[in-house]
Amino acid sequence: KLLLEDMYHTFLDAKFSVQLSFFLLAYLILFFVYALLFLLISRPCGMKLEGSLIRAYLLSVETMTTIGYGVPDPYMNGCWQAPLVLTSQVLLNLLISSCLIGVIFQGISRPQSRACTILFSEKAIIRCIDGAYYFMFRVCDMRLGHALIEPHVRCYCVEQNDVRGFEVTQMRLVQPDDELGASLLLSMPSIVVHRIDGWSPLAPHPKPVSLDSPRRSISTADVAHTTTRFRRSASLDISNI
């Protein structure tokens, strides 16, 4: 139901074969509808269709595709019905043809296909640097001739909680700095770094302690145990502006 409320984008997201089939059906319907209209105005306009639906259909195809007329009088005996029918058919043909060209271009230039050359490292690592832990992975664009213009990266942590269900938390990035837009230079391999601190969704959940208890530091074992226990995963999003 929600997809039907936005028919335009639903149609654009459909398969290319479905889109072409829709336009083919639209053309056939228009050919047939205007064939019936030509039959109605055949006698006053002197088209001499002799009540033949096939002749009317061929005349409709000739009109919409502009391949030439097969009527005795190209001015159609000067009747007033002919300009209305022909004008509406030609305008509808222009509209459908422009939509067809736009859909074909949109199908050829899908941005999803462009993302196939953006590669991520198969495994992410957690590294300890100067007593702090960092979550790292690498990303690179293999298409150097047509590099993305000012790409950005965002990372999210998806956590399954027994009470609250699935929770999505954005992960702050140290490199590239998300406060500066997290821009990347994908023509060279770039390392994306997230610091695991007290505000990180990858940090282990502390157990309830009293105020007099000393603070507990984060260790590699804690991070690994917490990641396994809560079945967390980092999801990546690359956007091109």
N, C-alpha and C positions, 0 to 999 in steps of 0.2 A: 504493500500500500504506500509506503514512504517513497519507494522508487517510482511509482506511477505518478506521484505528485510533482516530480521533476522529470518529465518525459524527455526534455532536451538532453540533459547529461546522461540519462539512462540510455538514450539512443546512441550517444557518442561512445559510451562504454561498451556497447554491444559489439559482437564480432563483425568483422568487415563483410563477411558473406551475408549476414543478416541485414546489414545496412543496404547492400546492393540489391538484395531480394525485395526490400521495402520499396526502393525506388523503381525497380522493375514492375512491381505490382501497381504502384502509383501511376506510372506511364500507361500501363495496359488499361487501367480504369478510366483514365482521361481519354484515351483513344476511343474506348467504347461509348463513354458518355457523350462525347462530341460527335460520334457517328450517329447516335440517336438524334442529336440536335440538327445535324445536317439532313437527316431524313425528314424532320419536321418542316424545314425551310426549303426543301428541294423544289417543290412545285412553284412557290412564288418567286424564287431566285433563279429558276431555269437551270438547275444543276443536272437534270435528266438522270437522276439516280435510279429511276424506275422502281422505287420501293425496295431496292436491294441493300441489305445491311452490309454485305461485303464491299460494295462500291462505296457506301458511306464510310465504312471503316478505313478503306484505303485512302479516301479523300481526307479523313481525319489525320492519318499518319503523314500524308503529304503536306498538310497544313502545318502540323507541329514540327516536323523535321525539315521543312522548307526545301523539299527536293523537287518541287514543280507541280503544277496543277494538271489534272486530267479532265477538266470541265470544259464544255463548249465555250462558255462566256467567262473569262477571268474576272469580269466586273459583276458577275452573278445577277444579271438583268437589272442592276441598280436597286435591288430590294433593300429595305432598311434592316432586316434581320441579319444579313450577312456581316456587316461591320461589327455588330455586337458579338456575334459568335466567334468570328475570326480574331477580333481584338482580345477577347477574354482568353481564348485558347493560346494565343501567342504569348500573352503576359504570364499565364500559368506555366507555360513551357520555359520562359526565362527564369521564373522563380525556382522551379524544380531543378533546372539545369545548374543554377548557381549553388543551390543547396547540395546537389550531387558533387559538384567540383569541390566545395568546402569540406564535405565529409571524406572524399577521397584524399584530399591534402592532409586532413587531420589524421586519417588512418596511416598515411605514409610517414608523417612526422610525429608519431607518438613519442612523448618524452620517456615512457617506460622502456622503449627500445634503446634509448641513449644510455640508460643506466647499466646496460649489460657489460660495459667496459670499465665500470668502477668496481675495483676489487678491494676486498677487505682481507686482512690476515685471518687464517683459519682458526687461530687460537689467540685469545687475549691473555695477558700475564698480569700478575700482581707483583710489583717490585718495591723493595725497601730502599729508599734513598734518604740519607741523613736522619734516620729514625722515623721517617714518615712513609706510609704505604701508598702506592699509586697503581691505579688500574689503567692498563695501556693496550692499545691495538693500533694497527697500521692500515692506512687507506691510500689508494693510488688510482689514477685514471690512466688506462693504457692507450687511450686515443690522444696522441700528442698534437696532431694536426689541427683538431678542432676542440681545443680545451674548453671546459666550462668557465663561464665568466663569473667570478666572485662566488664560488660555492661555499656553503655553510654546513656545519655539522652540529647535530644535537643528539644527545644520548639520554635514554630513559631506562629506568629500572622497574621491571614488572614483578611484583611480589604477591604471592598468594597467602592471604591471611585466613586463619580458621574462622575468624569472627567477621571480619570486614570484607572478605572475599578478595578479589584482585585489586591491587592498588598500583597506580602508575606514578612514579616520582622522577622528576627531571634531575639529571646528574650534572652538577657544576663541572665545567672543564677548566683545567689549568692551561692546557695547550691543545688547540688554540684557545685563547682567552675568550670565554663567552661574554664577558663584559664589553669586549670590543667587537662583538658580532660573530666570533668563532669562524673567521674566514680561513679557507684552506687554499693552498697552491697544489692542485692535484697533478700538475705536470711532473712533480717529483713525489716520491713516497713520503707521506706525512704521518707523524705519530700523534694520536689523540690520547691525551692524558687526563685522568680524573683522580683527584686526591681523595683517599679514604680517610676521612676525619670524623669528628663527632656528628657532623651534619650530613654525612654521606649515607645514602640508602644501603650501601654495601657494608657499612660498619656493623659489627655484631650488636645485638640488642643487649643492653646491660641488665643484669638481674636486679630485682629490688633489693636495695641495701639501705642501711641506716645512714643518717647524716654523719655519724662519727667514723664510718668506714672509709678507708683510703681509696682514692680513685684507682681504677683499673685501666692499665694501658692496653692498646690493641696489639695483638700478635698475629703472625701469619696463620697460625693454626686456628685462631678465633675467626679470622676472615673466611678461611676455607670451610670451617665447620658451619658458620652461619649461612654461607652461600649454598651449601648443600642442604642444610636443614630447611630453609625456606624456599628452596627451588627458585632462586632469583635468576633472572636473565636480563642482559642489557640489550635493548632494541635500538637500532640506529636509524637516523633519518638524514638524508642528504637532500638539500634544497638548492635550487639554482635561481638566482635573482638576475 
